[in-house]
Amino acid sequence: MHLLIPDLARDRAAELAQESRRPRRDPSQRPDRRRQVRHVLAVVLVRLSLASASAVRRLDACLADDLLRPVSRPDGA
């Protein structure tokens, strides 16, 4: 791995030099509509993620409860 470090450093230096030559866009020049859409999508994804995590926790709790209950046999043995 240590033999690749100089190559990685040269690649990173080349990337930084290329980025410095690109014109940078001012984020305030973006239309507000796009920013609003992205924000709404981010909020929806966060809520979906929280809901799915909650459902997984609930299923996990149900399965854990089922595993702790003693199994009764129908024949009484």
mmCIF file of the N, C-alpha and C atoms, coordinates in Angstrom:
data_MODEL
# 
_entry.id   MODEL 
# 
loop_
_atom_site.group_PDB 
_atom_site.id 
_atom_site.type_symbol 
_atom_site.label_atom_id 
_atom_site.label_alt_id 
_atom_site.label_comp_id 
_atom_site.label_asym_id 
_atom_site.label_entity_id 
_atom_site.label_seq_id 
_atom_site.pdbx_PDB_ins_code 
_atom_site.Cartn_x 
_atom_site.Cartn_y 
_atom_site.Cartn_z 
_atom_site.occupancy 
_atom_site.B_iso_or_equiv 
_atom_site.pdbx_formal_charge 
_atom_site.auth_seq_id 
_atom_site.auth_comp_id 
_atom_site.auth_asym_id 
_atom_site.auth_atom_id 
_atom_site.pdbx_PDB_model_num 
ATOM 1   N N  . MET A 1 1  ? 0.823   -1.184  0.000   1.00 0.00 ? 1  MET A N  1 
ATOM 2   C CA . MET A 1 1  ? 0.000   0.000   0.000   1.00 0.00 ? 1  MET A CA 1 
ATOM 3   C C  . MET A 1 1  ? 0.871   1.253   0.000   1.00 0.00 ? 1  MET A C  1 
ATOM 4   N N  . HIS A 1 2  ? 1.942   1.259   0.813   1.00 0.00 ? 2  HIS A N  1 
ATOM 5   C CA . HIS A 1 2  ? 2.769   2.442   0.922   1.00 0.00 ? 2  HIS A CA 1 
ATOM 6   C C  . HIS A 1 2  ? 3.458   2.800   -0.391  1.00 0.00 ? 2  HIS A C  1 
ATOM 7   N N  . LEU A 1 3  ? 3.599   1.842   -1.288  1.00 0.00 ? 3  LEU A N  1 
ATOM 8   C CA . LEU A 1 3  ? 4.218   2.128   -2.581  1.00 0.00 ? 3  LEU A CA 1 
ATOM 9   C C  . LEU A 1 3  ? 3.277   2.915   -3.495  1.00 0.00 ? 3  LEU A C  1 
ATOM 10  N N  . LEU A 1 4  ? 1.986   2.868   -3.223  1.00 0.00 ? 4  LEU A N  1 
ATOM 11  C CA . LEU A 1 4  ? 1.010   3.578   -4.060  1.00 0.00 ? 4  LEU A CA 1 
ATOM 12  C C  . LEU A 1 4  ? 0.774   5.013   -3.608  1.00 0.00 ? 4  LEU A C  1 
ATOM 13  N N  . ILE A 1 5  ? 1.252   5.390   -2.441  1.00 0.00 ? 5  ILE A N  1 
ATOM 14  C CA . ILE A 1 5  ? 0.981   6.723   -1.905  1.00 0.00 ? 5  ILE A CA 1 
ATOM 15  C C  . ILE A 1 5  ? 1.500   7.838   -2.814  1.00 0.00 ? 5  ILE A C  1 
ATOM 16  N N  . PRO A 1 6  ? 2.713   7.757   -3.371  1.00 0.00 ? 6  PRO A N  1 
ATOM 17  C CA . PRO A 1 6  ? 3.141   8.838   -4.272  1.00 0.00 ? 6  PRO A CA 1 
ATOM 18  C C  . PRO A 1 6  ? 2.249   8.982   -5.512  1.00 0.00 ? 6  PRO A C  1 
ATOM 19  N N  . ASP A 1 7  ? 1.779   7.857   -6.050  1.00 0.00 ? 7  ASP A N  1 
ATOM 20  C CA . ASP A 1 7  ? 0.880   7.916   -7.203  1.00 0.00 ? 7  ASP A CA 1 
ATOM 21  C C  . ASP A 1 7  ? -0.445  8.556   -6.825  1.00 0.00 ? 7  ASP A C  1 
ATOM 22  N N  . LEU A 1 8  ? -0.965  8.190   -5.656  1.00 0.00 ? 8  LEU A N  1 
ATOM 23  C CA . LEU A 1 8  ? -2.212  8.785   -5.194  1.00 0.00 ? 8  LEU A CA 1 
ATOM 24  C C  . LEU A 1 8  ? -2.050  10.286  -4.967  1.00 0.00 ? 8  LEU A C  1 
ATOM 25  N N  . ALA A 1 9  ? -0.918  10.686  -4.427  1.00 0.00 ? 9  ALA A N  1 
ATOM 26  C CA . ALA A 1 9  ? -0.666  12.110  -4.186  1.00 0.00 ? 9  ALA A CA 1 
ATOM 27  C C  . ALA A 1 9  ? -0.597  12.873  -5.501  1.00 0.00 ? 9  ALA A C  1 
ATOM 28  N N  . ARG A 1 10 ? 0.044   12.307  -6.506  1.00 0.00 ? 10 ARG A N  1 
ATOM 29  C CA . ARG A 1 10 ? 0.110   12.975  -7.822  1.00 0.00 ? 10 ARG A CA 1 
ATOM 30  C C  . ARG A 1 10 ? -1.277  13.091  -8.444  1.00 0.00 ? 10 ARG A C  1 
ATOM 31  N N  . ASP A 1 11 ? -2.076  12.018  -8.342  1.00 0.00 ? 11 ASP A N  1 
ATOM 32  C CA . ASP A 1 11 ? -3.436  12.058  -8.887  1.00 0.00 ? 11 ASP A CA 1 
ATOM 33  C C  . ASP A 1 11 ? -4.264  13.124  -8.192  1.00 0.00 ? 11 ASP A C  1 
ATOM 34  N N  . ARG A 1 12 ? -4.158  13.196  -6.866  1.00 0.00 ? 12 ARG A N  1 
ATOM 35  C CA . ARG A 1 12 ? -4.935  14.190  -6.113  1.00 0.00 ? 12 ARG A CA 1 
ATOM 36  C C  . ARG A 1 12 ? -4.488  15.609  -6.462  1.00 0.00 ? 12 ARG A C  1 
ATOM 37  N N  . ALA A 1 13 ? -3.187  15.812  -6.623  1.00 0.00 ? 13 ALA A N  1 
ATOM 38  C CA . ALA A 1 13 ? -2.675  17.135  -6.999  1.00 0.00 ? 13 ALA A CA 1 
ATOM 39  C C  . ALA A 1 13 ? -3.192  17.526  -8.383  1.00 0.00 ? 13 ALA A C  1 
ATOM 40  N N  . ALA A 1 14 ? -3.249  16.567  -9.311  1.00 0.00 ? 14 ALA A N  1 
ATOM 41  C CA . ALA A 1 14 ? -3.770  16.856  -10.649 1.00 0.00 ? 14 ALA A CA 1 
ATOM 42  C C  . ALA A 1 14 ? -5.252  17.201  -10.584 1.00 0.00 ? 14 ALA A C  1 
ATOM 43  N N  . GLU A 1 15 ? -6.014  16.498  -9.748  1.00 0.00 ? 15 GLU A N  1 
ATOM 44  C CA . GLU A 1 15 ? -7.440  16.805  -9.597  1.00 0.00 ? 15 GLU A CA 1 
ATOM 45  C C  . GLU A 1 15 ? -7.642  18.203  -9.028  1.00 0.00 ? 15 GLU A C  1 
ATOM 46  N N  . LEU A 1 16 ? -6.856  18.563  -8.023  1.00 0.00 ? 16 LEU A N  1 
ATOM 47  C CA . LEU A 1 16 ? -6.972  19.891  -7.429  1.00 0.00 ? 16 LEU A CA 1 
ATOM 48  C C  . LEU A 1 16 ? -6.617  20.987  -8.425  1.00 0.00 ? 16 LEU A C  1 
ATOM 49  N N  . ALA A 1 17 ? -5.598  20.744  -9.240  1.00 0.00 ? 17 ALA A N  1 
ATOM 50  C CA . ALA A 1 17 ? -5.217  21.733  -10.250 1.00 0.00 ? 17 ALA A CA 1 
ATOM 51  C C  . ALA A 1 17 ? -6.321  21.893  -11.285 1.00 0.00 ? 17 ALA A C  1 
ATOM 52  N N  . GLN A 1 18 ? -6.960  20.789  -11.663 1.00 0.00 ? 18 GLN A N  1 
ATOM 53  C CA . GLN A 1 18 ? -8.038  20.850  -12.646 1.00 0.00 ? 18 GLN A CA 1 
ATOM 54  C C  . GLN A 1 18 ? -9.252  21.574  -12.060 1.00 0.00 ? 18 GLN A C  1 
ATOM 55  N N  . GLU A 1 19 ? -9.555  21.336  -10.789 1.00 0.00 ? 19 GLU A N  1 
ATOM 56  C CA . GLU A 1 19 ? -10.689 22.003  -10.155 1.00 0.00 ? 19 GLU A CA 1 
ATOM 57  C C  . GLU A 1 19 ? -10.460 23.502  -10.042 1.00 0.00 ? 19 GLU A C  1 
ATOM 58  N N  . SER A 1 20 ? -9.222  23.905  -9.820  1.00 0.00 ? 20 SER A N  1 
ATOM 59  C CA . SER A 1 20 ? -8.957  25.333  -9.673  1.00 0.00 ? 20 SER A CA 1 
ATOM 60  C C  . SER A 1 20 ? -9.103  26.069  -11.002 1.00 0.00 ? 20 SER A C  1 
ATOM 61  N N  . ARG A 1 21 ? -8.977  25.354  -12.113 1.00 0.00 ? 21 ARG A N  1 
ATOM 62  C CA . ARG A 1 21 ? -9.142  25.987  -13.431 1.00 0.00 ? 21 ARG A CA 1 
ATOM 63  C C  . ARG A 1 21 ? -10.598 26.125  -13.845 1.00 0.00 ? 21 ARG A C  1 
ATOM 64  N N  . ARG A 1 22 ? -11.479 25.332  -13.233 1.00 0.00 ? 22 ARG A N  1 
ATOM 65  C CA . ARG A 1 22 ? -12.902 25.401  -13.579 1.00 0.00 ? 22 ARG A CA 1 
ATOM 66  C C  . ARG A 1 22 ? -13.532 26.647  -12.989 1.00 0.00 ? 22 ARG A C  1 
ATOM 67  N N  . PRO A 1 23 ? -14.437 27.258  -13.734 1.00 0.00 ? 23 PRO A N  1 
ATOM 68  C CA . PRO A 1 23 ? -15.158 28.398  -13.149 1.00 0.00 ? 23 PRO A CA 1 
ATOM 69  C C  . PRO A 1 23 ? -16.137 27.901  -12.091 1.00 0.00 ? 23 PRO A C  1 
ATOM 70  N N  . ARG A 1 24 ? -16.176 28.576  -10.972 1.00 0.00 ? 24 ARG A N  1 
ATOM 71  C CA . ARG A 1 24 ? -17.076 28.171  -9.888  1.00 0.00 ? 24 ARG A CA 1 
ATOM 72  C C  . ARG A 1 24 ? -18.391 28.910  -10.009 1.00 0.00 ? 24 ARG A C  1 
ATOM 73  N N  . ARG A 1 25 ? -19.469 28.189  -9.716  1.00 0.00 ? 25 ARG A N  1 
ATOM 74  C CA . ARG A 1 25 ? -20.798 28.792  -9.748  1.00 0.00 ? 25 ARG A CA 1 
ATOM 75  C C  . ARG A 1 25 ? -21.159 29.300  -8.364  1.00 0.00 ? 25 ARG A C  1 
ATOM 76  N N  . ASP A 1 26 ? -21.802 30.413  -8.349  1.00 0.00 ? 26 ASP A N  1 
ATOM 77  C CA . ASP A 1 26 ? -22.269 30.971  -7.095  1.00 0.00 ? 26 ASP A CA 1 
ATOM 78  C C  . ASP A 1 26 ? -23.582 30.287  -6.737  1.00 0.00 ? 26 ASP A C  1 
ATOM 79  N N  . PRO A 1 27 ? -23.677 29.669  -5.545  1.00 0.00 ? 27 PRO A N  1 
ATOM 80  C CA . PRO A 1 27 ? -24.915 28.956  -5.190  1.00 0.00 ? 27 PRO A CA 1 
ATOM 81  C C  . PRO A 1 27 ? -26.130 29.874  -5.114  1.00 0.00 ? 27 PRO A C  1 
ATOM 82  N N  . SER A 1 28 ? -25.917 31.153  -4.900  1.00 0.00 ? 28 SER A N  1 
ATOM 83  C CA . SER A 1 28 ? -27.059 32.062  -4.819  1.00 0.00 ? 28 SER A CA 1 
ATOM 84  C C  . SER A 1 28 ? -27.674 32.338  -6.188  1.00 0.00 ? 28 SER A C  1 
ATOM 85  N N  . GLN A 1 29 ? -27.006 31.946  -7.269  1.00 0.00 ? 29 GLN A N  1 
ATOM 86  C CA . GLN A 1 29 ? -27.534 32.162  -8.607  1.00 0.00 ? 29 GLN A CA 1 
ATOM 87  C C  . GLN A 1 29 ? -28.500 31.068  -9.036  1.00 0.00 ? 29 GLN A C  1 
ATOM 88  N N  . ARG A 1 30 ? -28.568 29.999  -8.280  1.00 0.00 ? 30 ARG A N  1 
ATOM 89  C CA . ARG A 1 30 ? -29.504 28.931  -8.617  1.00 0.00 ? 30 ARG A CA 1 
ATOM 90  C C  . ARG A 1 30 ? -30.930 29.400  -8.405  1.00 0.00 ? 30 ARG A C  1 
ATOM 91  N N  . PRO A 1 31 ? -31.824 28.894  -9.210  1.00 0.00 ? 31 PRO A N  1 
ATOM 92  C CA . PRO A 1 31 ? -33.221 29.247  -8.978  1.00 0.00 ? 31 PRO A CA 1 
ATOM 93  C C  . PRO A 1 31 ? -33.716 28.679  -7.651  1.00 0.00 ? 31 PRO A C  1 
ATOM 94  N N  . ASP A 1 32 ? -34.554 29.428  -6.979  1.00 0.00 ? 32 ASP A N  1 
ATOM 95  C CA . ASP A 1 32 ? -35.081 28.985  -5.692  1.00 0.00 ? 32 ASP A CA 1 
ATOM 96  C C  . ASP A 1 32 ? -35.961 27.756  -5.847  1.00 0.00 ? 32 ASP A C  1 
ATOM 97  N N  . ARG A 1 33 ? -36.569 27.601  -6.996  1.00 0.00 ? 33 ARG A N  1 
ATOM 98  C CA . ARG A 1 33 ? -37.473 26.464  -7.231  1.00 0.00 ? 33 ARG A CA 1 
ATOM 99  C C  . ARG A 1 33 ? -36.733 25.138  -7.081  1.00 0.00 ? 33 ARG A C  1 
ATOM 100 N N  . ARG A 1 34 ? -35.547 25.051  -7.660  1.00 0.00 ? 34 ARG A N  1 
ATOM 101 C CA . ARG A 1 34 ? -34.778 23.810  -7.574  1.00 0.00 ? 34 ARG A CA 1 
ATOM 102 C C  . ARG A 1 34 ? -34.397 23.516  -6.128  1.00 0.00 ? 34 ARG A C  1 
ATOM 103 N N  . ARG A 1 35 ? -34.035 24.546  -5.402  1.00 0.00 ? 35 ARG A N  1 
ATOM 104 C CA . ARG A 1 35 ? -33.650 24.372  -4.005  1.00 0.00 ? 35 ARG A CA 1 
ATOM 105 C C  . ARG A 1 35 ? -34.842 23.887  -3.187  1.00 0.00 ? 35 ARG A C  1 
ATOM 106 N N  . GLN A 1 36 ? -36.009 24.439  -3.467  1.00 0.00 ? 36 GLN A N  1 
ATOM 107 C CA . GLN A 1 36 ? -37.212 24.023  -2.743  1.00 0.00 ? 36 GLN A CA 1 
ATOM 108 C C  . GLN A 1 36 ? -37.567 22.574  -3.044  1.00 0.00 ? 36 GLN A C  1 
ATOM 109 N N  . VAL A 1 37 ? -37.461 22.192  -4.304  1.00 0.00 ? 37 VAL A N  1 
ATOM 110 C CA . VAL A 1 37 ? -37.779 20.808  -4.690  1.00 0.00 ? 37 VAL A CA 1 
ATOM 111 C C  . VAL A 1 37 ? -36.816 19.848  -3.998  1.00 0.00 ? 37 VAL A C  1 
ATOM 112 N N  . ARG A 1 38 ? -35.547 20.187  -3.988  1.00 0.00 ? 38 ARG A N  1 
ATOM 113 C CA . ARG A 1 38 ? -34.564 19.321  -3.337  1.00 0.00 ? 38 ARG A CA 1 
ATOM 114 C C  . ARG A 1 38 ? -34.835 19.222  -1.840  1.00 0.00 ? 38 ARG A C  1 
ATOM 115 N N  . HIS A 1 39 ? -35.208 20.326  -1.246  1.00 0.00 ? 39 HIS A N  1 
ATOM 116 C CA . HIS A 1 39 ? -35.501 20.310  0.193   1.00 0.00 ? 39 HIS A CA 1 
ATOM 117 C C  . HIS A 1 39 ? -36.707 19.423  0.489   1.00 0.00 ? 39 HIS A C  1 
ATOM 118 N N  . VAL A 1 40 ? -37.746 19.561  -0.314  1.00 0.00 ? 40 VAL A N  1 
ATOM 119 C CA . VAL A 1 40 ? -38.947 18.744  -0.108  1.00 0.00 ? 40 VAL A CA 1 
ATOM 120 C C  . VAL A 1 40 ? -38.611 17.268  -0.294  1.00 0.00 ? 40 VAL A C  1 
ATOM 121 N N  . LEU A 1 41 ? -37.844 16.940  -1.317  1.00 0.00 ? 41 LEU A N  1 
ATOM 122 C CA . LEU A 1 41 ? -37.451 15.549  -1.543  1.00 0.00 ? 41 LEU A CA 1 
ATOM 123 C C  . LEU A 1 41 ? -36.606 15.017  -0.384  1.00 0.00 ? 41 LEU A C  1 
ATOM 124 N N  . ALA A 1 42 ? -35.720 15.839  0.135   1.00 0.00 ? 42 ALA A N  1 
ATOM 125 C CA . ALA A 1 42 ? -34.899 15.413  1.267   1.00 0.00 ? 42 ALA A CA 1 
ATOM 126 C C  . ALA A 1 42 ? -35.766 15.137  2.498   1.00 0.00 ? 42 ALA A C  1 
ATOM 127 N N  . VAL A 1 43 ? -36.733 16.000  2.747   1.00 0.00 ? 43 VAL A N  1 
ATOM 128 C CA . VAL A 1 43 ? -37.617 15.809  3.891   1.00 0.00 ? 43 VAL A CA 1 
ATOM 129 C C  . VAL A 1 43 ? -38.438 14.533  3.716   1.00 0.00 ? 43 VAL A C  1 
ATOM 130 N N  . VAL A 1 44 ? -38.945 14.302  2.511   1.00 0.00 ? 44 VAL A N  1 
ATOM 131 C CA . VAL A 1 44 ? -39.730 13.088  2.245   1.00 0.00 ? 44 VAL A CA 1 
ATOM 132 C C  . VAL A 1 44 ? -38.871 11.843  2.453   1.00 0.00 ? 44 VAL A C  1 
ATOM 133 N N  . LEU A 1 45 ? -37.645 11.865  1.962   1.00 0.00 ? 45 LEU A N  1 
ATOM 134 C CA . LEU A 1 45 ? -36.766 10.702  2.130   1.00 0.00 ? 45 LEU A CA 1 
ATOM 135 C C  . LEU A 1 45 ? -36.426 10.467  3.599   1.00 0.00 ? 45 LEU A C  1 
ATOM 136 N N  . VAL A 1 46 ? -36.231 11.544  4.358   1.00 0.00 ? 46 VAL A N  1 
ATOM 137 C CA . VAL A 1 46 ? -35.940 11.382  5.783   1.00 0.00 ? 46 VAL A CA 1 
ATOM 138 C C  . VAL A 1 46 ? -37.130 10.768  6.500   1.00 0.00 ? 46 VAL A C  1 
ATOM 139 N N  . ARG A 1 47 ? -38.313 11.244  6.197   1.00 0.00 ? 47 ARG A N  1 
ATOM 140 C CA . ARG A 1 47 ? -39.508 10.702  6.860   1.00 0.00 ? 47 ARG A CA 1 
ATOM 141 C C  . ARG A 1 47 ? -39.749 9.253   6.468   1.00 0.00 ? 47 ARG A C  1 
ATOM 142 N N  . LEU A 1 48 ? -39.516 8.927   5.205   1.00 0.00 ? 48 LEU A N  1 
ATOM 143 C CA . LEU A 1 48 ? -39.652 7.541   4.755   1.00 0.00 ? 48 LEU A CA 1 
ATOM 144 C C  . LEU A 1 48 ? -38.639 6.652   5.465   1.00 0.00 ? 48 LEU A C  1 
ATOM 145 N N  . SER A 1 49 ? -37.433 7.135   5.612   1.00 0.00 ? 49 SER A N  1 
ATOM 146 C CA . SER A 1 49 ? -36.398 6.379   6.294   1.00 0.00 ? 49 SER A CA 1 
ATOM 147 C C  . SER A 1 49 ? -36.764 6.161   7.760   1.00 0.00 ? 49 SER A C  1 
ATOM 148 N N  . LEU A 1 50 ? -37.256 7.207   8.419   1.00 0.00 ? 50 LEU A N  1 
ATOM 149 C CA . LEU A 1 50 ? -37.662 7.067   9.819   1.00 0.00 ? 50 LEU A CA 1 
ATOM 150 C C  . LEU A 1 50 ? -38.830 6.104   9.969   1.00 0.00 ? 50 LEU A C  1 
ATOM 151 N N  . ALA A 1 51 ? -39.774 6.161   9.043   1.00 0.00 ? 51 ALA A N  1 
ATOM 152 C CA . ALA A 1 51 ? -40.926 5.257   9.108   1.00 0.00 ? 51 ALA A CA 1 
ATOM 153 C C  . ALA A 1 51 ? -40.493 3.810   8.906   1.00 0.00 ? 51 ALA A C  1 
ATOM 154 N N  . SER A 1 52 ? -39.610 3.578   7.958   1.00 0.00 ? 52 SER A N  1 
ATOM 155 C CA . SER A 1 52 ? -39.164 2.202   7.726   1.00 0.00 ? 52 SER A CA 1 
ATOM 156 C C  . SER A 1 52 ? -38.334 1.699   8.898   1.00 0.00 ? 52 SER A C  1 
ATOM 157 N N  . ALA A 1 53 ? -37.530 2.559   9.502   1.00 0.00 ? 53 ALA A N  1 
ATOM 158 C CA . ALA A 1 53 ? -36.749 2.147   10.669  1.00 0.00 ? 53 ALA A CA 1 
ATOM 159 C C  . ALA A 1 53 ? -37.681 1.815   11.831  1.00 0.00 ? 53 ALA A C  1 
ATOM 160 N N  . SER A 1 54 ? -38.732 2.596   11.983  1.00 0.00 ? 54 SER A N  1 
ATOM 161 C CA . SER A 1 54 ? -39.700 2.323   13.038  1.00 0.00 ? 54 SER A CA 1 
ATOM 162 C C  . SER A 1 54 ? -40.390 0.981   12.806  1.00 0.00 ? 54 SER A C  1 
ATOM 163 N N  . ALA A 1 55 ? -40.756 0.712   11.566  1.00 0.00 ? 55 ALA A N  1 
ATOM 164 C CA . ALA A 1 55 ? -41.404 -0.560  11.243  1.00 0.00 ? 55 ALA A CA 1 
ATOM 165 C C  . ALA A 1 55 ? -40.463 -1.733  11.506  1.00 0.00 ? 55 ALA A C  1 
ATOM 166 N N  . VAL A 1 56 ? -39.207 -1.571  11.176  1.00 0.00 ? 56 VAL A N  1 
ATOM 167 C CA . VAL A 1 56 ? -38.238 -2.642  11.407  1.00 0.00 ? 56 VAL A CA 1 
ATOM 168 C C  . VAL A 1 56 ? -38.064 -2.882  12.900  1.00 0.00 ? 56 VAL A C  1 
ATOM 169 N N  . ARG A 1 57 ? -38.003 -1.798  13.691  1.00 0.00 ? 57 ARG A N  1 
ATOM 170 C CA . ARG A 1 57 ? -37.888 -1.965  15.143  1.00 0.00 ? 57 ARG A CA 1 
ATOM 171 C C  . ARG A 1 57 ? -39.113 -2.675  15.703  1.00 0.00 ? 57 ARG A C  1 
ATOM 172 N N  . ARG A 1 58 ? -40.281 -2.322  15.191  1.00 0.00 ? 58 ARG A N  1 
ATOM 173 C CA . ARG A 1 58 ? -41.520 -2.959  15.677  1.00 0.00 ? 58 ARG A CA 1 
ATOM 174 C C  . ARG A 1 58 ? -41.528 -4.450  15.344  1.00 0.00 ? 58 ARG A C  1 
ATOM 175 N N  . LEU A 1 59 ? -41.162 -4.789  14.102  1.00 0.00 ? 59 LEU A N  1 
ATOM 176 C CA . LEU A 1 59 ? -41.095 -6.203  13.720  1.00 0.00 ? 59 LEU A CA 1 
ATOM 177 C C  . LEU A 1 59 ? -40.065 -6.948  14.550  1.00 0.00 ? 59 LEU A C  1 
ATOM 178 N N  . ASP A 1 60 ? -38.945 -6.306  14.810  1.00 0.00 ? 60 ASP A N  1 
ATOM 179 C CA . ASP A 1 60 ? -37.905 -6.936  15.619  1.00 0.00 ? 60 ASP A CA 1 
ATOM 180 C C  . ASP A 1 60 ? -38.420 -7.204  17.022  1.00 0.00 ? 60 ASP A C  1 
ATOM 181 N N  . ALA A 1 61 ? -39.141 -6.255  17.585  1.00 0.00 ? 61 ALA A N  1 
ATOM 182 C CA . ALA A 1 61 ? -39.701 -6.441  18.925  1.00 0.00 ? 61 ALA A CA 1 
ATOM 183 C C  . ALA A 1 61 ? -40.727 -7.580  18.926  1.00 0.00 ? 61 ALA A C  1 
ATOM 184 N N  . CYS A 1 62 ? -41.552 -7.652  17.903  1.00 0.00 ? 62 CYS A N  1 
ATOM 185 C CA . CYS A 1 62 ? -42.548 -8.725  17.821  1.00 0.00 ? 62 CYS A CA 1 
ATOM 186 C C  . CYS A 1 62 ? -41.882 -10.089 17.694  1.00 0.00 ? 62 CYS A C  1 
ATOM 187 N N  . LEU A 1 63 ? -40.862 -10.148 16.862  1.00 0.00 ? 63 LEU A N  1 
ATOM 188 C CA . LEU A 1 63 ? -40.159 -11.423 16.698  1.00 0.00 ? 63 LEU A CA 1 
ATOM 189 C C  . LEU A 1 63 ? -39.445 -11.815 17.980  1.00 0.00 ? 63 LEU A C  1 
ATOM 190 N N  . ALA A 1 64 ? -38.878 -10.855 18.682  1.00 0.00 ? 64 ALA A N  1 
ATOM 191 C CA . ALA A 1 64 ? -38.196 -11.150 19.935  1.00 0.00 ? 64 ALA A CA 1 
ATOM 192 C C  . ALA A 1 64 ? -39.195 -11.660 20.967  1.00 0.00 ? 64 ALA A C  1 
ATOM 193 N N  . ASP A 1 65 ? -40.384 -11.058 21.007  1.00 0.00 ? 65 ASP A N  1 
ATOM 194 C CA . ASP A 1 65 ? -41.412 -11.535 21.934  1.00 0.00 ? 65 ASP A CA 1 
ATOM 195 C C  . ASP A 1 65 ? -41.829 -12.960 21.603  1.00 0.00 ? 65 ASP A C  1 
ATOM 196 N N  . ASP A 1 66 ? -41.970 -13.259 20.323  1.00 0.00 ? 66 ASP A N  1 
ATOM 197 C CA . ASP A 1 66 ? -42.358 -14.613 19.917  1.00 0.00 ? 66 ASP A CA 1 
ATOM 198 C C  . ASP A 1 66 ? -41.278 -15.627 20.265  1.00 0.00 ? 66 ASP A C  1 
ATOM 199 N N  . LEU A 1 67 ? -40.041 -15.232 20.187  1.00 0.00 ? 67 LEU A N  1 
ATOM 200 C CA . LEU A 1 67 ? -38.959 -16.163 20.495  1.00 0.00 ? 67 LEU A CA 1 
ATOM 201 C C  . LEU A 1 67 ? -38.849 -16.439 21.987  1.00 0.00 ? 67 LEU A C  1 
ATOM 202 N N  . LEU A 1 68 ? -39.295 -15.500 22.817  1.00 0.00 ? 68 LEU A N  1 
ATOM 203 C CA . LEU A 1 68 ? -39.188 -15.681 24.268  1.00 0.00 ? 68 LEU A CA 1 
ATOM 204 C C  . LEU A 1 68 ? -40.348 -16.470 24.857  1.00 0.00 ? 68 LEU A C  1 
ATOM 205 N N  . ARG A 1 69 ? -41.462 -16.533 24.150  1.00 0.00 ? 69 ARG A N  1 
ATOM 206 C CA . ARG A 1 69 ? -42.620 -17.263 24.666  1.00 0.00 ? 69 ARG A CA 1 
ATOM 207 C C  . ARG A 1 69 ? -42.372 -18.769 24.587  1.00 0.00 ? 69 ARG A C  1 
ATOM 208 N N  . PRO A 1 70 ? -42.801 -19.479 25.599  1.00 0.00 ? 70 PRO A N  1 
ATOM 209 C CA . PRO A 1 70 ? -42.622 -20.939 25.531  1.00 0.00 ? 70 PRO A CA 1 
ATOM 210 C C  . PRO A 1 70 ? -43.554 -21.533 24.470  1.00 0.00 ? 70 PRO A C  1 
ATOM 211 N N  . VAL A 1 71 ? -43.063 -22.529 23.835  1.00 0.00 ? 71 VAL A N  1 
ATOM 212 C CA . VAL A 1 71 ? -43.847 -23.185 22.797  1.00 0.00 ? 71 VAL A CA 1 
ATOM 213 C C  . VAL A 1 71 ? -44.689 -24.267 23.462  1.00 0.00 ? 71 VAL A C  1 
ATOM 214 N N  . SER A 1 72 ? -46.003 -24.161 23.361  1.00 0.00 ? 72 SER A N  1 
ATOM 215 C CA . SER A 1 72 ? -46.882 -25.180 23.947  1.00 0.00 ? 72 SER A CA 1 
ATOM 216 C C  . SER A 1 72 ? -47.251 -26.195 22.870  1.00 0.00 ? 72 SER A C  1 
ATOM 217 N N  . ARG A 1 73 ? -47.230 -27.414 23.275  1.00 0.00 ? 73 ARG A N  1 
ATOM 218 C CA . ARG A 1 73 ? -47.562 -28.469 22.314  1.00 0.00 ? 73 ARG A CA 1 
ATOM 219 C C  . ARG A 1 73 ? -49.046 -28.771 22.417  1.00 0.00 ? 73 ARG A C  1 
ATOM 220 N N  . PRO A 1 74 ? -49.698 -29.005 21.295  1.00 0.00 ? 74 PRO A N  1 
ATOM 221 C CA . PRO A 1 74 ? -51.151 -29.267 21.315  1.00 0.00 ? 74 PRO A CA 1 
ATOM 222 C C  . PRO A 1 74 ? -51.521 -30.567 22.026  1.00 0.00 ? 74 PRO A C  1 
ATOM 223 N N  . ASP A 1 75 ? -50.620 -31.545 22.095  1.00 0.00 ? 75 ASP A N  1 
ATOM 224 C CA . ASP A 1 75 ? -50.974 -32.801 22.737  1.00 0.00 ? 75 ASP A CA 1 
ATOM 225 C C  . ASP A 1 75 ? -50.761 -32.785 24.251  1.00 0.00 ? 75 ASP A C  1 
ATOM 226 N N  . GLY A 1 76 ? -50.246 -31.684 24.782  1.00 0.00 ? 76 GLY A N  1 
ATOM 227 C CA . GLY A 1 76 ? -50.075 -31.528 26.217  1.00 0.00 ? 76 GLY A CA 1 
ATOM 228 C C  . GLY A 1 76 ? -48.825 -32.194 26.765  1.00 0.00 ? 76 GLY A C  1 
ATOM 229 N N  . ALA A 1 77 ? -47.950 -32.679 25.930  1.00 0.00 ? 77 ALA A N  1 
ATOM 230 C CA . ALA A 1 77 ? -46.755 -33.377 26.413  1.00 0.00 ? 77 ALA A CA 1 
ATOM 231 C C  . ALA A 1 77 ? -45.633 -32.433 26.692  1.00 0.00 ? 77 ALA A C  1 
# 
